[in-house]
Amino acid sequence: MTRRHQQIAEALRRAITDGSHPVGAALPSESELAAAHGVSRGTVRQALAALLAEGLIGSRQGARHIVLSTAPSQSFTELRSFAQWARSGGHTPGGLVLRSARGVADGEEAVLLQLQPGDAVLRVMRLRTLDGEPVLLERTVYAGWVADAVESLPADCESVTQALLESRGLVFAHGEHHIDALAAGTVDTRELRVRRGSPLLRVRRTTTTAEGRPVETSDDRYRPGSVVFTVRNSTQANPLARTTAGPAD
């Protein structure tokens, strides 16, 4: 059963998405929201906390919450799977394997996965959906030692991360992400339902176990407007590094 604060959060998401609360606008006060929904201010705060975590709204001490974005946001300060992130924001994730094939690591893959060129790998292309809409096309290369476990999962597995944790005790503990943009190619166009050449947000990531053993490296391409990534930093701690762009793939 959906809890009351989740229902309120979903109602606010819809109001933000449909423009009732546009970007830059202030939301009603906690007292006003509590009265409108017939709940306590504590329940309203739980709903607002979910939207804050998604990056849809922001807050300042003593001021009303401001709408920051109409697209859900994922933070790079924590490592969560696509499904975990989606469900935390009240969305329904989905996934479907489009292609899966064994092969051998090329030079770049070998470096990222700490293998030798020519070692066995598994290449998987997976389409991810959010509330039934295609938002992400993953091109993932798994190290050979985990290939059997990945191939044993159903094609529509909602979360590979969670499935491997439950079936093999494998923990995806650390991730390195490189963010850039590129134009949609033929496959991107077909699967993400965008025009050829449309700008896509690309996140290239490599994930390792707690011991630092690489599990996968992936090229993830997001449909425009489907997600916003957030990085929170300070003068004391800055997780964001800037580098010059390499050639587009």
URNORKA-V20122 format. One record per pair of residues at least 24 apart in sequence whose ideal C-beta (glycine too) atoms are under 10 Angstrom apart, sorted by the first residue. I is the first residue (numbers start at 1). GAP is how many residues later the second one is. Records with the same first field share a line. If there is no record, write none. Layout:
I: GAP ; GAP
This chain:
2: 88
3: 40 ; 43 ; 44
4: 33 ; 34 ; 35 ; 36 ; 39 ; 40 ; 42 ; 43
5: 32 ; 34 ; 35 ; 37 ; 38 ; 39 ; 40 ; 41 ; 42 ; 43 ; 44 ; 45
6: 40 ; 41 ; 44 ; 84
7: 30 ; 32 ; 36 ; 40 ; 83
8: 25 ; 26 ; 28 ; 29 ; 31 ; 35 ; 36 ; 38 ; 39 ; 40 ; 42 ; 43
9: 35 ; 37 ; 38 ; 39 ; 40 ; 41 ; 42 ; 44 ; 45 ; 47 ; 80 ; 81
10: 37 ; 40 ; 79 ; 80 ; 81
11: 25 ; 26 ; 36
12: 25 ; 32 ; 35 ; 36 ; 38 ; 39 ; 44 ; 45 ; 53 ; 55
13: 34 ; 37 ; 38 ; 41 ; 43 ; 44 ; 57 ; 59 ; 76 ; 77 ; 78
15: 52
16: 35 ; 40 ; 41 ; 51 ; 52 ; 53 ; 54 ; 55
17: 39 ; 53 ; 54 ; 55
18: 52
19: 51
20: 47
21: 35 ; 36 ; 44 ; 45 ; 46 ; 49
22: 45 ; 48
23: 33 ; 43 ; 44 ; 45 ; 46 ; 47
24: 42 ; 43 ; 44
25: 32 ; 39 ; 40 ; 41 ; 42
26: 31 ; 37 ; 38 ; 39 ; 40 ; 41
27: 24 ; 29 ; 30 ; 32 ; 37 ; 38 ; 39 ; 40
28: 36 ; 37
29: 35 ; 36
30: 34 ; 35
32: 32
33: 32
47: 43
50: 38 ; 39 ; 40
51: 38 ; 39
53: 25 ; 32 ; 35 ; 36 ; 177
54: 31 ; 34 ; 35 ; 36 ; 37 ; 173 ; 174 ; 176
55: 34 ; 172 ; 173 ; 174 ; 175 ; 177
56: 33 ; 172
68: 160 ; 162
69: 156 ; 158 ; 159 ; 161
70: 155 ; 158
71: 64 ; 151 ; 153 ; 154 ; 155 ; 156 ; 157
72: 58 ; 63 ; 154 ; 155 ; 156
73: 154 ; 155 ; 156 ; 157
74: 129 ; 148 ; 153 ; 154 ; 155 ; 156
75: 153 ; 154 ; 155 ; 156 ; 157
76: 99 ; 101 ; 103 ; 127 ; 129 ; 153 ; 154 ; 155 ; 156 ; 163 ; 164
77: 153 ; 154 ; 155 ; 156 ; 160 ; 162
78: 97
79: 82 ; 93 ; 94 ; 95 ; 96 ; 98 ; 126 ; 128
80: 79 ; 81 ; 92 ; 95
81: 77 ; 78 ; 79 ; 80 ; 81 ; 82 ; 84 ; 91 ; 126
82: 44 ; 46 ; 47 ; 48 ; 53 ; 54 ; 56 ; 76 ; 77 ; 78 ; 79 ; 138 ; 145
83: 45 ; 74 ; 75 ; 76 ; 77 ; 78 ; 79 ; 80
84: 75 ; 77 ; 78
85: 45 ; 142
86: 42 ; 43 ; 44 ; 45 ; 49 ; 72 ; 73 ; 141
87: 71 ; 72
89: 41
90: 41
91: 38 ; 39 ; 40 ; 41 ; 42 ; 44
92: 37 ; 38 ; 39 ; 40 ; 66
93: 35 ; 36 ; 37 ; 38 ; 42 ; 43 ; 65 ; 66
94: 33 ; 34 ; 35 ; 36 ; 37 ; 38 ; 39 ; 40 ; 41 ; 62 ; 63 ; 64
95: 31 ; 32 ; 33 ; 34 ; 41 ; 43 ; 58 ; 59 ; 60 ; 61 ; 62 ; 63 ; 64 ; 65
96: 29 ; 30 ; 31 ; 32 ; 33 ; 38 ; 58 ; 59 ; 60 ; 61 ; 95
97: 27 ; 28 ; 29 ; 30 ; 41 ; 53 ; 54 ; 56 ; 57 ; 58 ; 59 ; 60 ; 63
98: 26 ; 27 ; 28 ; 29 ; 39 ; 40 ; 41 ; 57 ; 89 ; 92 ; 93
99: 24 ; 25 ; 26 ; 27 ; 40 ; 88
100: 24 ; 25 ; 26 ; 40 ; 42 ; 47 ; 50 ; 51 ; 53 ; 55
101: 24
102: 40 ; 42 ; 45 ; 49
103: 38 ; 41
104: 40
105: 36 ; 38 ; 39 ; 112
106: 35
108: 33 ; 109
109: 32 ; 34 ; 97 ; 105 ; 108
110: 33
111: 95 ; 103 ; 106
112: 29 ; 31 ; 64 ; 92 ; 93 ; 94 ; 102 ; 104 ; 105 ; 106
113: 28 ; 29 ; 30 ; 31 ; 32 ; 93 ; 95 ; 100 ; 101 ; 102 ; 103 ; 104
114: 29 ; 92 ; 94 ; 98 ; 99 ; 100
115: 26 ; 28 ; 29 ; 30 ; 99
119: 24 ; 25 ; 26
120: 24 ; 25 ; 27
121: 24 ; 25 ; 26 ; 95 ; 96
122: 24 ; 25 ; 26 ; 27 ; 28 ; 29 ; 94
123: 24
124: 26 ; 27 ; 29 ; 31 ; 36 ; 92 ; 94
125: 62 ; 66 ; 94
126: 29 ; 30 ; 31 ; 34 ; 65 ; 92 ; 94
127: 64 ; 65
128: 30 ; 92 ; 94 ; 95 ; 98
130: 93 ; 96 ; 97
133: 59 ; 60 ; 90 ; 93
134: 56 ; 57 ; 58 ; 59 ; 60 ; 89 ; 92
135: 57 ; 86 ; 87 ; 88 ; 89 ; 90 ; 91 ; 92
136: 55 ; 56 ; 64 ; 65 ; 67 ; 84 ; 85 ; 86 ; 87 ; 90 ; 91
137: 47 ; 50 ; 51 ; 53 ; 54 ; 55 ; 63 ; 65 ; 82 ; 83 ; 84 ; 85 ; 86
138: 65 ; 67 ; 78 ; 80 ; 81 ; 82 ; 83
139: 48 ; 49 ; 65 ; 78 ; 79 ; 80 ; 81 ; 82 ; 110
140: 65 ; 67 ; 75 ; 76 ; 77 ; 78 ; 79 ; 80
141: 65 ; 73 ; 75 ; 76 ; 77 ; 78
142: 65 ; 72 ; 73 ; 74 ; 75 ; 76
143: 65 ; 70 ; 71 ; 72 ; 73 ; 74
145: 68 ; 69 ; 70
146: 24 ; 63 ; 67 ; 68 ; 69 ; 70
149: 66
150: 65 ; 66
160: 55 ; 56
161: 46 ; 54 ; 55
164: 51 ; 52
170: 39 ; 43 ; 45
171: 37 ; 38 ; 39 ; 40 ; 44
172: 35 ; 36 ; 37 ; 38 ; 43 ; 44
173: 34 ; 35 ; 36 ; 37 ; 38 ; 39 ; 40 ; 42
174: 32 ; 33 ; 34 ; 35 ; 36 ; 37 ; 38 ; 39 ; 40 ; 41
175: 28 ; 30 ; 31 ; 32 ; 33 ; 40 ; 41 ; 43
176: 28 ; 29 ; 30 ; 31 ; 32 ; 38 ; 41
177: 26 ; 27 ; 28 ; 29 ; 30 ; 41 ; 43 ; 52 ; 54 ; 62
178: 24 ; 25 ; 26 ; 27 ; 28 ; 41 ; 63 ; 65 ; 67 ; 68
179: 24 ; 25 ; 26 ; 41 ; 50 ; 52 ; 61
180: 24 ; 63 ; 65 ; 66 ; 68 ; 69
181: 40 ; 41 ; 43 ; 64 ; 67
182: 37 ; 39 ; 63 ; 66 ; 67
183: 65
184: 37 ; 39 ; 40
185: 36 ; 64
187: 34
188: 33 ; 35
191: 30 ; 32
192: 29 ; 30 ; 31 ; 32 ; 34
193: 30
194: 27 ; 29 ; 30
195: 29
198: 25 ; 26
199: 25
200: 24 ; 26
201: 24 ; 25 ; 26 ; 27 ; 28
202: 46 ; 47
203: 24 ; 26
204: 45
219: 30
